[in-house]
Amino acid sequence: MSKIKEVLILHHSHLDVGYTHAQPIILELHKDYIDQALALCEQTEAWPEHCKFRWTCESSSVVLRWLETADHIQKEKLHRYLNNGQMSISASFMHTTPLCNAEQLAHMLLPIKQLRNQFGIEIKTAIHHDINGQPWPYSQLLLDAGVEFLIMGINIHFGGFPLTRPMAFHWQAPDRRKLLAFNGEQYSLFPQLCNLYDKDTSGIKDGLAKYIAKIDALPDYPFDFVYMTSTNLPLYDNNPPDAELASLFRKWNGEGHEYMISFVTPEQLLARIKKQEHQLSVYAGDWTDYWNCGSGSSAKEVRLNRKTKQGMKAVELLGAFQPEHDAAYVSVKKQAWEQINLFDEHTWGAFNSVTDPDKLDVSIQWMHKAHYAYQANSLTGYLLGTKMEKFARNPHQSGTPEGLMLINPSAAPQIHEIRFTAAYQEGEKHLAANRMRFVPMNREQVRSGAAYGTVHMEPFSWRMIPFDSIKKAEVAEDISFGEDWIETPFHRCTFDPLTGRIQELFDKKLNWNVLDSSSPYTFFQYVQETIDPAFHHEHRSTFFPTDIPKALESISVWNHDWKAKRSTMSKLNQCLVERGVNSITLIIRAEAPGVTDFEQRITFFNYKSDIELKASFHKQDITTPEGTYFAFPLNLDQWQCHYDTAGQVVELDKEQLPGVCRDYITVDKHVSLYDGNKGITLACPDAPLVQIGGFHFGKEQKEVLRESNPLLLAWPMNNYWDTNFRAHQPGPVSFTYVFSTFKNYDEMQAMMAGTRATAPILSAPVVHCSEERTGQWLECISDGVIPFDIKHAEDGNGIIVRLVNLKHHSVEVKLRVPNQSITAAIITNVLEEGQEEINRSQLHSDGGLHLTLGSKQMLHLRLQLLGL
């Protein structure tokens, strides 16, 4: 006799925004599916409890769209079936990627409050099917939203899962709280296993017998039930409710089999698991995703959406202190957030994107996907331009502007070299509408031409400077160069002018040659990686030979031993040095495989130790498997590595779940490698993928070997995925990285380096500026706590400040709003619901709020300011 007494089936659609249909069709179909599910709930409402039809809306975004057009009767039905347990709504907004930052994930959880209030339900569970992981801080944000349970249904195609499965465990968050998690089988396993096409119980019997025998053989499986999910085949994704499934289950249960089959909602599964949660193990670490390597197939749009999100951070900051109540503005902001989130959703396009890259449906779905990035950027550009014009108090029409406005929207102090275009001062007539053409977060800082000195910008600060007081800067005397060398106060760089190869990068402050001189690669070296045709067919099956039966058994088929051919620049066309006022740039123009018009610009400064790296080229139209890298061979001994994801810092290997992706990492802002007395941080504002320690794609490493002199690889582009993602992305692209060094690793300083690179100073002309003025919206004094989100409260009552402690110990922080009085401070949850009013003794006479955050804690605050 089996120990299994019951089979629990969660019935769902699986939301892919794309893949099976064009995205607008899918978003409408999912609204229809809710209506169909309500009808099936109504048909079976009087059936025995274990036979009733149940449906789970695994993404709250679908429900929100449905509510926009549903009539009163349908809304009442949904209310009834949510409360009688036949319907359920997941806390998950969409099935997202690790491209999402912390404030974006927090924003995606806000609908939970609306849905709880509207339907009188708890929403304690989140579901993520298909995708291979979630950023570690997501566990904290879920707990802060009152979510107790996360269900994963990972698809191991080109991927993998942690630990073993099926398995329930406590996922320990960075702050050491615990989120109950179920590492479930691949979604849609039940209909594939049990051959539901025959509409007969014999297929179910054979499939379950095989599966339950497997479960019975597991020594540590603690439950007397098995749990799987079911979609409506032949569609695995974006499918409607199965109208025949409830009758089939009723027939099965009437036949007197050893185990009963019943529909289950996430809440019902949670209740069953909680009865035995004391038996479950605890695991801490980042659930590092395999699938996001595919984002490298849309590098231009990923870069754009990352810029957009930095623009939205500035919009939220400005909106916190100058609230906007105009309905049109609020509507545009809602649309912009929606487009940002849709681009970072896990589906990039059609199922046949690679096999039929020139098909009409492939083109249609890619255009829709790309449109999310472009639409989000333009809408956010409107919002930011509007806010900056309003803050500057610029009239719609005026004469020549009198000054320059600079805004630091970030948590990092920054030194900014003042530059501006002649258009700021040209002409006697200026229009706000003309200024709005230039989207602030899209502007690239030009290093050549006139410069006007540097200014220090505090975090979350602004400065308005009259043009009359801005004088052209003299060329700095502490930068020098020769035929094959460059020197600044911070670095000495030598290079071969005949090949463009950097021979040495010497850190003068640390007395350290940064580069591994024995490596075949050099600093910021371009590398094209392809499948070596001497060993393999140049096909994606070389990496991952698809085997569906093995996939259903959770057996990996990664080819760890595939052989690569790696090529670099073949001919140097030009190597020159360009002298700026406060900087100097080594320019390399060359011929290289896979690209044309290849140029690299490596810029050193006299006022900061950061090295700015820019690469631009025209990508050739290549559809065979190909990866693009920039190499950094590092002179480090017994090294460690940290990277950031969704606002928190994670240690490679040590703070990752067993079995998750270590071959490559998606960083939010930066990655750092270091040994005992020296290290580097690479900030990645444009392209988030990196490989650490060498070329690792397809290796499925359980840990990264700590060999001396690690090779760090920036990985901006690839087309390795065999479905969904793009097969090619021809055309002009550019990428920026920022490289910096340090003596002793510190999480705060590494995060500041990443923040400076990803959120540069914004500038705009000011019409009326007779004297210099400066200000700061928020002052945060701490050696480990930073604000990661500042916004106007959703209900209009005060401002929301979200803080994160990067340290593994408690840290004190002082918050102050200069020239404003904090009249009240309330700790909220992530949904901005009040939890605890802060004692007035913590509000000091200087206007500062003094707090202590525990190890790795995220804290959400509502501040009420006098007069705001």
RAHU-V503967 format. One record per residue. N is the residue number from 1. RES is the residue in three letters. PHI is phi in degrees with one decimal (none if undefined). Layout:
N;RES;PHI / N;RES;PHI
This chain:
1;MET;none / 2;SER;-75.6 / 3;LYS;-75.8 / 4;ILE;-80.6 / 5;LYS;-110.8 / 6;GLU;-150.2 / 7;VAL;-114.6 / 8;LEU;-104.5 / 9;ILE;-120.6 / 10;LEU;-92.3 / 11;HIS;-99.5 / 12;HIS;-153.8 / 13;SER;-96.4 / 14;HIS;71.3 / 15;LEU;-84.2 / 16;ASP;-114.2 / 17;VAL;-81.6 / 18;GLY;128.0 / 19;TYR;79.2 / 20;THR;-89.1 / 21;HIS;-139.8 / 22;ALA;-62.6 / 23;GLN;-57.1 / 24;PRO;-62.3 / 25;ILE;-64.9 / 26;ILE;-59.8 / 27;LEU;-64.5 / 28;GLU;-77.3 / 29;LEU;-59.0 / 30;HIS;-66.3 / 31;LYS;-67.9 / 32;ASP;-61.7 / 33;TYR;-64.1 / 34;ILE;-64.7 / 35;ASP;-62.4 / 36;GLN;-64.6 / 37;ALA;-64.6 / 38;LEU;-61.7 / 39;ALA;-64.1 / 40;LEU;-69.6 / 41;CYS;-61.9 / 42;GLU;-65.4 / 43;GLN;-63.5 / 44;THR;-110.0 / 45;GLU;-60.4 / 46;ALA;-89.7 / 47;TRP;-70.7 / 48;PRO;-56.3 / 49;GLU;-53.8 / 50;HIS;-78.0 / 51;CYS;-109.9 / 52;LYS;-61.1 / 53;PHE;-69.2 / 54;ARG;-134.9 / 55;TRP;-135.0 / 56;THR;-115.1 / 57;CYS;-84.3 / 58;GLU;-80.3 / 59;SER;-138.7 / 60;SER;-67.2 / 61;SER;-60.3 / 62;VAL;-64.2 / 63;VAL;-65.6 / 64;LEU;-61.3 / 65;ARG;-65.8 / 66;TRP;-61.7 / 67;LEU;-64.2 / 68;GLU;-64.6 / 69;THR;-123.6 / 70;ALA;-68.0 / 71;ASP;-83.8 / 72;HIS;-62.7 / 73;ILE;-64.3 / 74;GLN;-65.4 / 75;LYS;-64.0 / 76;GLU;-67.3 / 77;LYS;-62.7 / 78;LEU;-61.0 / 79;HIS;-59.0 / 80;ARG;-64.8 / 81;TYR;-80.6 / 82;LEU;-67.3 / 83;ASN;-86.1 / 84;ASN;-97.2 / 85;GLY;88.2 / 86;GLN;-90.8 / 87;MET;-125.1 / 88;SER;-147.8 / 89;ILE;-124.0 / 90;SER;-76.5 / 91;ALA;-72.8 / 92;SER;-72.1 / 93;PHE;-74.8 / 94;MET;-154.1 / 95;HIS;-85.1 / 96;THR;-98.9 / 97;THR;-110.9 / 98;PRO;-72.7 / 99;LEU;-67.6 / 100;CYS;-70.7 / 101;ASN;-92.6 / 102;ALA;-64.9 / 103;GLU;-67.8 / 104;GLN;-66.6 / 105;LEU;-62.6 / 106;ALA;-62.5 / 107;HIS;-63.7 / 108;MET;-67.3 / 109;LEU;-87.7 / 110;LEU;-57.2 / 111;PRO;-60.8 / 112;ILE;-56.0 / 113;LYS;-62.0 / 114;GLN;-60.2 / 115;LEU;-70.1 / 116;ARG;-62.6 / 117;ASN;-67.9 / 118;GLN;-70.5 / 119;PHE;-114.4 / 120;GLY;64.1 / 121;ILE;-119.3 / 122;GLU;-90.6 / 123;ILE;50.7 / 124;LYS;-109.9 / 125;THR;-127.9 / 126;ALA;-124.9 / 127;ILE;-125.8 / 128;HIS;-136.3 / 129;HIS;-94.6 / 130;ASP;79.9 / 131;ILE;-65.4 / 132;ASN;-99.8 / 133;GLY;173.4 / 134;GLN;-144.3 / 135;PRO;-57.4 / 136;TRP;-53.3 / 137;PRO;-63.8 / 138;TYR;-58.6 / 139;SER;-62.1 / 140;GLN;-65.6 / 141;LEU;-65.3 / 142;LEU;-61.9 / 143;LEU;-62.0 / 144;ASP;-66.2 / 145;ALA;-93.6 / 146;GLY;80.7 / 147;VAL;-91.8 / 148;GLU;-106.2 / 149;PHE;-144.7 / 150;LEU;-118.4 / 151;ILE;-109.1 / 152;MET;-113.7 / 153;GLY;-133.6 / 154;ILE;-71.7 / 155;ASN;-94.3 / 156;ILE;-86.5 / 157;HIS;-62.4 / 158;PHE;54.3 / 159;GLY;-153.0 / 160;GLY;-176.2 / 161;PHE;-130.9 / 162;PRO;-83.9 / 163;LEU;56.0 / 164;THR;-125.2 / 165;ARG;-147.7 / 166;PRO;-73.7 / 167;MET;-162.2 / 168;ALA;-100.5 / 169;PHE;-155.1 / 170;HIS;-92.3 / 171;TRP;-89.4 / 172;GLN;-77.7 / 173;ALA;-74.9 / 174;PRO;-55.4 / 175;ASP;-88.4 / 176;ARG;79.3 / 177;ARG;-70.5 / 178;LYS;-122.2 / 179;LEU;-110.4 / 180;LEU;-68.2 / 181;ALA;-132.9 / 182;PHE;-120.8 / 183;ASN;-87.4 / 184;GLY;-84.7 / 185;GLU;-65.8 / 186;GLN;-54.8 / 187;TYR;-57.3 / 188;SER;72.2 / 189;LEU;-67.6 / 190;PHE;-58.2 / 191;PRO;-67.3 / 192;GLN;-71.1 / 193;LEU;-73.2 / 194;CYS;-109.5 / 195;ASN;49.1 / 196;LEU;-73.5 / 197;TYR;-59.4 / 198;ASP;-77.6 / 199;LYS;52.9 / 200;ASP;-135.2 / 201;THR;-76.5 / 202;SER;-66.9 / 203;GLY;-65.2 / 204;ILE;-62.6 / 205;LYS;-61.3 / 206;ASP;-67.3 / 207;GLY;-65.2 / 208;LEU;-67.7 / 209;ALA;-59.2 / 210;LYS;-66.0 / 211;TYR;-69.2 / 212;ILE;-69.4 / 213;ALA;-61.0 / 214;LYS;-64.2 / 215;ILE;-66.2 / 216;ASP;-61.1 / 217;ALA;-79.5 / 218;LEU;-77.2 / 219;PRO;-71.2 / 220;ASP;-111.5 / 221;TYR;-72.3 / 222;PRO;-93.0 / 223;PHE;-102.5 / 224;ASP;-98.5 / 225;PHE;-139.1 / 226;VAL;-116.4 / 227;TYR;-126.9 / 228;MET;-141.0 / 229;THR;-115.0 / 230;SER;-135.0 / 231;THR;-111.2 / 232;ASN;-101.3 / 233;LEU;-64.8 / 234;PRO;-85.6 / 235;LEU;-81.4 / 236;TYR;-85.6 / 237;ASP;-129.6 / 238;ASN;55.0 / 239;ASN;-106.1 / 240;PRO;-80.4 / 241;PRO;-58.1 / 242;ASP;-85.1 / 243;ALA;-68.8 / 244;GLU;-100.9 / 245;LEU;-69.3 / 246;ALA;-62.9 / 247;SER;-64.5 / 248;LEU;-65.2 / 249;PHE;-64.8 / 250;ARG;-64.3 / 251;LYS;-63.5 / 252;TRP;-57.5 / 253;ASN;-66.5 / 254;GLY;-81.6 / 255;GLU;-89.8 / 256;GLY;74.0 / 257;HIS;-74.4 / 258;GLU;-62.8 / 259;TYR;-131.0 / 260;MET;-88.8 / 261;ILE;-112.1 / 262;SER;-146.0 / 263;PHE;-66.6 / 264;VAL;-140.6 / 265;THR;-97.1 / 266;PRO;-57.5 / 267;GLU;-65.3 / 268;GLN;-68.9 / 269;LEU;-64.9 / 270;LEU;-57.9 / 271;ALA;-60.7 / 272;ARG;-66.9 / 273;ILE;-71.1 / 274;LYS;-62.9 / 275;LYS;-63.0 / 276;GLN;-124.7 / 277;GLU;-65.2 / 278;HIS;-66.1 / 279;GLN;-87.6 / 280;LEU;-89.5 / 281;SER;-78.8 / 282;VAL;-113.6 / 283;TYR;-132.2 / 284;ALA;-115.4 / 285;GLY;141.3 / 286;ASP;-70.4 / 287;TRP;-89.7 / 288;THR;-69.2 / 289;ASP;-85.2 / 290;TYR;-81.4 / 291;TRP;-72.2 / 292;ASN;-71.0 / 293;CYS;-56.7 / 294;GLY;-64.6 / 295;SER;-63.9 / 296;GLY;-69.1 / 297;SER;-85.5 / 298;SER;-136.5 / 299;ALA;-61.3 / 300;LYS;-65.1 / 301;GLU;-75.4 / 302;VAL;-61.1 / 303;ARG;-57.0 / 304;LEU;-64.7 / 305;ASN;-67.3 / 306;ARG;-65.7 / 307;LYS;-63.9 / 308;THR;-60.6 / 309;LYS;-65.4 / 310;GLN;-68.2 / 311;GLY;-62.7 / 312;MET;-67.1 / 313;LYS;-59.5 / 314;ALA;-67.7 / 315;VAL;-58.9 / 316;GLU;-64.9 / 317;LEU;-62.3 / 318;LEU;-63.3 / 319;GLY;-68.5 / 320;ALA;-64.7 / 321;PHE;-105.7 / 322;GLN;-139.5 / 323;PRO;-56.3 / 324;GLU;-115.0 / 325;HIS;-110.7 / 326;ASP;-63.9 / 327;ALA;-62.5 / 328;ALA;-66.4 / 329;TYR;-62.7 / 330;VAL;-61.3 / 331;SER;-65.2 / 332;VAL;-64.3 / 333;LYS;-63.6 / 334;LYS;-61.3 / 335;GLN;-63.3 / 336;ALA;-62.7 / 337;TRP;-60.8 / 338;GLU;-61.0 / 339;GLN;-68.3 / 340;ILE;-57.5 / 341;ASN;-68.8 / 342;LEU;-65.3 / 343;PHE;-67.9 / 344;ASP;-83.2 / 345;GLU;-65.2 / 346;HIS;-76.6 / 347;THR;-102.3 / 348;TRP;-98.9 / 349;GLY;169.4 / 350;ALA;-78.2 / 351;PHE;-60.4 / 352;ASN;-107.6 / 353;SER;-57.8 / 354;VAL;-94.4 / 355;THR;-70.8 / 356;ASP;-134.0 / 357;PRO;-62.3 / 358;ASP;-104.0 / 359;LYS;-68.7 / 360;LEU;-61.8 / 361;ASP;-65.7 / 362;VAL;-65.6 / 363;SER;-63.8 / 364;ILE;-61.0 / 365;GLN;-67.7 / 366;TRP;-66.1 / 367;MET;-61.1 / 368;HIS;-65.2 / 369;LYS;-62.7 / 370;ALA;-61.1 / 371;HIS;-59.0 / 372;TYR;-57.5 / 373;ALA;-67.6 / 374;TYR;-71.5 / 375;GLN;-64.9 / 376;ALA;-60.5 / 377;ASN;-64.6 / 378;SER;-69.2 / 379;LEU;-64.5 / 380;THR;-66.4 / 381;GLY;-59.3 / 382;TYR;-62.9 / 383;LEU;-60.8 / 384;LEU;-68.9 / 385;GLY;-59.8 / 386;THR;-61.3 / 387;LYS;-66.3 / 388;MET;-68.6 / 389;GLU;-62.8 / 390;LYS;-66.8 / 391;PHE;-65.0 / 392;ALA;-74.6 / 393;ARG;59.2 / 394;ASN;-78.5 / 395;PRO;-72.2 / 396;HIS;-64.5 / 397;GLN;-140.6 / 398;SER;-159.4 / 399;GLY;-83.4 / 400;THR;-63.5 / 401;PRO;-59.2 / 402;GLU;-97.1 / 403;GLY;-158.6 / 404;LEU;-118.6 / 405;MET;-106.6 / 406;LEU;-119.3 / 407;ILE;-130.7 / 408;ASN;-101.9 / 409;PRO;-86.9 / 410;SER;-109.5 / 411;ALA;-83.5 / 412;ALA;-105.2 / 413;PRO;-66.4 / 414;GLN;-138.2 / 415;ILE;-100.0 / 416;HIS;-117.5 / 417;GLU;-84.3 / 418;ILE;-74.8 / 419;ARG;-143.1 / 420;PHE;-156.8 / 421;THR;-81.7 / 422;ALA;-62.3 / 423;ALA;-61.6 / 424;TYR;-62.8 / 425;GLN;-120.5 / 426;GLU;-75.4 / 427;GLY;82.1 / 428;GLU;-89.9 / 429;LYS;-121.2 / 430;HIS;-128.4 / 431;LEU;-117.9 / 432;ALA;-60.0 / 433;ALA;-60.9 / 434;ASN;-71.7 / 435;ARG;-63.4 / 436;MET;-69.5 / 437;ARG;-67.1 / 438;PHE;-99.3 / 439;VAL;-69.2 / 440;PRO;-57.0 / 441;MET;-76.9 / 442;ASN;-92.1 / 443;ARG;-71.6 / 444;GLU;-94.1 / 445;GLN;-72.4 / 446;VAL;-88.7 / 447;ARG;-91.8 / 448;SER;-94.6 / 449;GLY;87.0 / 450;ALA;-67.4 / 451;ALA;-132.2 / 452;TYR;-127.8 / 453;GLY;82.9 / 454;THR;-122.5 / 455;VAL;-132.0 / 456;HIS;-93.3 / 457;MET;-116.5 / 458;GLU;-68.5 / 459;PRO;-58.6 / 460;PHE;51.8 / 461;SER;-128.5 / 462;TRP;-141.4 / 463;ARG;-149.7 / 464;MET;-120.0 / 465;ILE;-123.7 / 466;PRO;-62.8 / 467;PHE;-59.9 / 468;ASP;-62.2 / 469;SER;-94.4 / 470;ILE;-94.1 / 471;LYS;-113.3 / 472;LYS;-61.2 / 473;ALA;-81.8 / 474;GLU;-79.5 / 475;VAL;-63.9 / 476;ALA;-63.4 / 477;GLU;-92.0 / 478;ASP;-95.8 / 479;ILE;-121.7 / 480;SER;-140.6 / 481;PHE;-159.7 / 482;GLY;-136.1 / 483;GLU;-61.9 / 484;ASP;-137.2 / 485;TRP;-151.8 / 486;ILE;-135.8 / 487;GLU;-142.1 / 488;THR;-128.6 / 489;PRO;-59.6 / 490;PHE;-109.2 / 491;HIS;-138.9 / 492;ARG;-125.9 / 493;CYS;-123.6 / 494;THR;-114.6 / 495;PHE;-149.0 / 496;ASP;-93.6 / 497;PRO;-68.4 / 498;LEU;-87.2 / 499;THR;-120.2 / 500;GLY;82.2 / 501;ARG;-73.2 / 502;ILE;-79.6 / 503;GLN;-93.3 / 504;GLU;-153.3 / 505;LEU;-125.6 / 506;PHE;-107.8 / 507;ASP;-87.2 / 508;LYS;-72.7 / 509;LYS;-73.7 / 510;LEU;-96.1 / 511;ASN;53.6 / 512;TRP;-137.9 / 513;ASN;-81.2 / 514;VAL;-66.9 / 515;LEU;-96.5 / 516;ASP;-77.8 / 517;SER;-70.8 / 518;SER;-87.8 / 519;SER;-73.8 / 520;PRO;-69.3 / 521;TYR;-105.0 / 522;THR;-128.4 / 523;PHE;-62.4 / 524;PHE;61.3 / 525;GLN;-81.4 / 526;TYR;-71.9 / 527;VAL;-136.2 / 528;GLN;-101.4 / 529;GLU;-113.1 / 530;THR;-133.5 / 531;ILE;-75.1 / 532;ASP;-72.8 / 533;PRO;-67.4 / 534;ALA;-73.1 / 535;PHE;-118.6 / 536;HIS;-140.6 / 537;HIS;-72.5 / 538;GLU;-78.4 / 539;HIS;-141.8 / 540;ARG;-65.3 / 541;SER;-66.5 / 542;THR;-61.3 / 543;PHE;-75.5 / 544;PHE;-144.7 / 545;PRO;-71.6 / 546;THR;-58.4 / 547;ASP;-145.8 / 548;ILE;-62.5 / 549;PRO;-56.6 / 550;LYS;-68.3 / 551;ALA;-60.8 / 552;LEU;-66.3 / 553;GLU;-93.6 / 554;SER;61.1 / 555;ILE;-102.1 / 556;SER;-71.2 / 557;VAL;-124.6 / 558;TRP;-54.5 / 559;ASN;-91.6 / 560;HIS;-71.4 / 561;ASP;-109.3 / 562;TRP;-64.9 / 563;LYS;-102.2 / 564;ALA;-107.7 / 565;LYS;-109.1 / 566;ARG;-121.4 / 567;SER;-128.2 / 568;THR;-134.7 / 569;MET;-54.9 / 570;SER;-101.4 / 571;LYS;-156.9 / 572;LEU;-83.9 / 573;ASN;-94.4 / 574;GLN;-160.8 / 575;CYS;-136.3 / 576;LEU;-144.4 / 577;VAL;-114.3 / 578;GLU;-113.5 / 579;ARG;-92.1 / 580;GLY;-101.7 / 581;VAL;-67.6 / 582;ASN;-120.7 / 583;SER;-150.5 / 584;ILE;-145.8 / 585;THR;-125.4 / 586;LEU;-89.9 / 587;ILE;-111.3 / 588;ILE;-121.8 / 589;ARG;-119.2 / 590;ALA;-153.2 / 591;GLU;-98.2 / 592;ALA;-148.5 / 593;PRO;-68.5 / 594;GLY;85.5 / 595;VAL;-141.0 / 596;THR;-129.8 / 597;ASP;53.2 / 598;PHE;-78.2 / 599;GLU;-142.5 / 600;GLN;-120.5 / 601;ARG;-127.6 / 602;ILE;-113.2 / 603;THR;-112.6 / 604;PHE;-108.7 / 605;PHE;-125.2 / 606;ASN;-96.8 / 607;TYR;-107.4 / 608;LYS;-154.9 / 609;SER;-86.4 / 610;ASP;-61.5 / 611;ILE;-111.5 / 612;GLU;-93.0 / 613;LEU;-118.5 / 614;LYS;-127.3 / 615;ALA;-127.6 / 616;SER;-137.2 / 617;PHE;-167.2 / 618;HIS;-103.8 / 619;LYS;-76.2 / 620;GLN;-74.6 / 621;ASP;-84.8 / 622;ILE;-116.1 / 623;THR;-106.8 / 624;THR;-73.9 / 625;PRO;-58.5 / 626;GLU;-157.0 / 627;GLY;-123.3 / 628;THR;-118.6 / 629;TYR;-132.7 / 630;PHE;-128.3 / 631;ALA;-97.0 / 632;PHE;-135.4 / 633;PRO;-79.5 / 634;LEU;-110.2 / 635;ASN;-89.8 / 636;LEU;-132.3 / 637;ASP;-98.2 / 638;GLN;-78.9 / 639;TRP;-98.3 / 640;GLN;-126.2 / 641;CYS;-144.0 / 642;HIS;-126.3 / 643;TYR;-139.2 / 644;ASP;-110.0 / 645;THR;-146.1 / 646;ALA;49.1 / 647;GLY;89.2 / 648;GLN;-125.2 / 649;VAL;-99.1 / 650;VAL;-126.0 / 651;GLU;-88.2 / 652;LEU;-56.3 / 653;ASP;72.3 / 654;LYS;-60.2 / 655;GLU;-113.8 / 656;GLN;-125.9 / 657;LEU;-63.7 / 658;PRO;-60.2 / 659;GLY;92.2 / 660;VAL;-82.3 / 661;CYS;-70.7 / 662;ARG;-120.0 / 663;ASP;-66.8 / 664;TYR;-154.0 / 665;ILE;-130.4 / 666;THR;-97.8 / 667;VAL;-95.3 / 668;ASP;-76.9 / 669;LYS;-130.6 / 670;HIS;-155.4 / 671;VAL;-137.3 / 672;SER;-127.0 / 673;LEU;-124.4 / 674;TYR;-161.6 / 675;ASP;-117.2 / 676;GLY;-67.0 / 677;ASN;-138.6 / 678;LYS;-168.0 / 679;GLY;-173.6 / 680;ILE;-132.9 / 681;THR;-123.3 / 682;LEU;-108.1 / 683;ALA;-90.2 / 684;CYS;-124.8 / 685;PRO;-66.7 / 686;ASP;-100.9 / 687;ALA;-128.8 / 688;PRO;-88.7 / 689;LEU;-88.4 / 690;VAL;-139.4 / 691;GLN;-119.6 / 692;ILE;-118.3 / 693;GLY;95.1 / 694;GLY;143.7 / 695;PHE;-78.9 / 696;HIS;-124.5 / 697;PHE;-57.5 / 698;GLY;83.7 / 699;LYS;-83.6 / 700;GLU;51.9 / 701;GLN;-69.0 / 702;LYS;-85.9 / 703;GLU;-157.5 / 704;VAL;-95.1 / 705;LEU;-63.6 / 706;ARG;-98.0 / 707;GLU;-75.0 / 708;SER;-60.9 / 709;ASN;58.1 / 710;PRO;-68.1 / 711;LEU;-100.3 / 712;LEU;-93.2 / 713;LEU;-123.5 / 714;ALA;-77.5 / 715;TRP;-129.2 / 716;PRO;-73.1 / 717;MET;-139.8 / 718;ASN;-164.5 / 719;ASN;-133.4 / 720;TYR;-76.6 / 721;TRP;-63.5 / 722;ASP;-102.8 / 723;THR;-157.1 / 724;ASN;73.1 / 725;PHE;-79.1 / 726;ARG;-71.6 / 727;ALA;-82.7 / 728;HIS;-154.7 / 729;GLN;-147.6 / 730;PRO;-69.6 / 731;GLY;122.2 / 732;PRO;-74.5 / 733;VAL;-141.1 / 734;SER;-147.0 / 735;PHE;-138.5 / 736;THR;-120.2 / 737;TYR;-130.3 / 738;VAL;-129.1 / 739;PHE;-110.2 / 740;SER;-141.0 / 741;THR;-120.5 / 742;PHE;-154.4 / 743;LYS;-87.2 / 744;ASN;-121.6 / 745;TYR;-67.7 / 746;ASP;-142.3 / 747;GLU;-57.3 / 748;MET;-64.6 / 749;GLN;-67.8 / 750;ALA;-65.1 / 751;MET;-64.5 / 752;MET;-65.0 / 753;ALA;-62.6 / 754;GLY;-64.7 / 755;THR;-67.8 / 756;ARG;-58.5 / 757;ALA;-74.4 / 758;THR;-89.3 / 759;ALA;-130.2 / 760;PRO;-69.3 / 761;ILE;-63.6 / 762;LEU;-96.4 / 763;SER;-136.1 / 764;ALA;-163.8 / 765;PRO;-74.2 / 766;VAL;-116.6 / 767;VAL;-68.0 / 768;HIS;-110.1 / 769;CYS;-154.1 / 770;SER;-82.9 / 771;GLU;-147.5 / 772;GLU;-72.3 / 773;ARG;-134.8 / 774;THR;-135.3 / 775;GLY;-166.4 / 776;GLN;-140.4 / 777;TRP;-75.7 / 778;LEU;-144.9 / 779;GLU;-111.1 / 780;CYS;-125.5 / 781;ILE;-110.2 / 782;SER;-169.4 / 783;ASP;-103.3 / 784;GLY;-164.0 / 785;VAL;-108.9 / 786;ILE;-132.0 / 787;PRO;-76.6 / 788;PHE;-108.0 / 789;ASP;-158.0 / 790;ILE;-130.8 / 791;LYS;-152.4 / 792;HIS;-72.9 / 793;ALA;-60.5 / 794;GLU;-59.5 / 795;ASP;-89.5 / 796;GLY;82.8 / 797;ASN;-102.6 / 798;GLY;87.6 / 799;ILE;-116.5 / 800;ILE;-105.5 / 801;VAL;-120.7 / 802;ARG;-105.1 / 803;LEU;-115.1 / 804;VAL;-136.6 / 805;ASN;-92.7 / 806;LEU;-83.6 / 807;LYS;-95.5 / 808;HIS;-89.7 / 809;HIS;-143.6 / 810;SER;-65.1 / 811;VAL;-136.4 / 812;GLU;-86.9 / 813;VAL;-143.6 / 814;LYS;-118.7 / 815;LEU;-109.2 / 816;ARG;-144.9 / 817;VAL;-107.8 / 818;PRO;-54.8 / 819;ASN;65.1 / 820;GLN;-135.9 / 821;SER;-108.2 / 822;ILE;-81.3 / 823;THR;-87.6 / 824;ALA;-158.8 / 825;ALA;-138.1 / 826;ILE;-127.7 / 827;ILE;-75.6 / 828;THR;-117.7 / 829;ASN;-89.5 / 830;VAL;-66.3 / 831;LEU;-85.2 / 832;GLU;70.7 / 833;GLU;-91.6 / 834;GLY;-61.6 / 835;GLN;-114.9 / 836;GLU;-158.0 / 837;GLU;-81.5 / 838;ILE;-75.2 / 839;ASN;-58.8 / 840;ARG;-63.6 / 841;SER;-65.6 / 842;GLN;-84.7 / 843;LEU;-94.4 / 844;HIS;-81.4 / 845;SER;-64.6 / 846;ASP;-80.5 / 847;GLY;86.7 / 848;GLY;-88.7 / 849;LEU;-109.4 / 850;HIS;-104.9 / 851;LEU;-137.3 / 852;THR;-125.4 / 853;LEU;-105.7 / 854;GLY;-73.0 / 855;SER;-51.1 / 856;LYS;57.6 / 857;GLN;-73.8 / 858;MET;-103.1 / 859;LEU;-131.0 / 860;HIS;-111.8 / 861;LEU;-123.2 / 862;ARG;-108.8 / 863;LEU;-105.1 / 864;GLN;-109.3 / 865;LEU;-112.3 / 866;LEU;-64.8 / 867;GLY;84.7 / 868;LEU;-113.9
